[in-house]
Amino acid sequence: MTDDWIDDFLPTMQCPHTREALRHASDLEKERAGIGKDQTALANQSGTHVYPVIDRILRLLPDDAVVITPS
């Protein structure tokens, strides 16, 4: 199964911490957040917060964010 449905909603989503728009997380961001490269995750525009998709459920609550330091 894929998480392509996220693309339909992505333009309307924002980071609950920074209010920045969300985008697909890069492989490097996922690695730094401890998320596998084959998993879907979203990141805010500045790359400081990553939100995983687990069992096709986007974890977009503030407490679900993995905070990383952008490179």
N, C-alpha and C positions, 0 to 999 in steps of 0.2 A: 504494500500500500504506500501511496505517496501522500505528501502533505501539500499538494498543489492548491488545495482550497484556500490556503493562507494568502496566496497572491491576489485573490479576489478581495480580501479585506485589508491587505497591507497598506493601501493608501490612506485608510482611515484610522490606523493604529498609531498610538504614541507611547513613549516610555512613561510609566507612572512616576518615575523619579525625576526625570529631567524635562518631560513634556516634548522631547525631540521626536521626530518621525522615526519609525522603525524600518529596518531593512534586514535582509538575510545576513546572518553572521558569516564571516569569512572562516576558512578552515583554521587560520591562526587564532582568531578570536575563540572559536569553539575549543581548540586545544588548550588555550590559556584558561578557559572556564571549566575544563575537565569534561567536556562533552565530545563524544566521538565524531569523527569527520562524516560518518554516514548518517548521523542524526540531524534533524532539522532544528535550527535555533534562529532567533531573531536578535538583533543588537540595535541599540540606539545609534544615531548618526555619529556621535563622538566615539563610539566603541567602548564606553565605560560600563555598560550594563548589558548582559546577555541573558536571554530568556529561552529556556529549552522547550521543545515540544516532546512530551512523553506520552506514549500510547495514543498518538494523534490528538492530544489535548495541549494547547498552548498554555504554558504556565506564565501568565502575565501579571500576577499579583506582585506587589512590591517585595514581599518576603521571598519570592521565587527567583528574583534576579541574582545573577552571579556577577559581582562587581569585579572588574579587571582594570588594570592600568594599561591604557593604550600604548602601543609601541611607537 
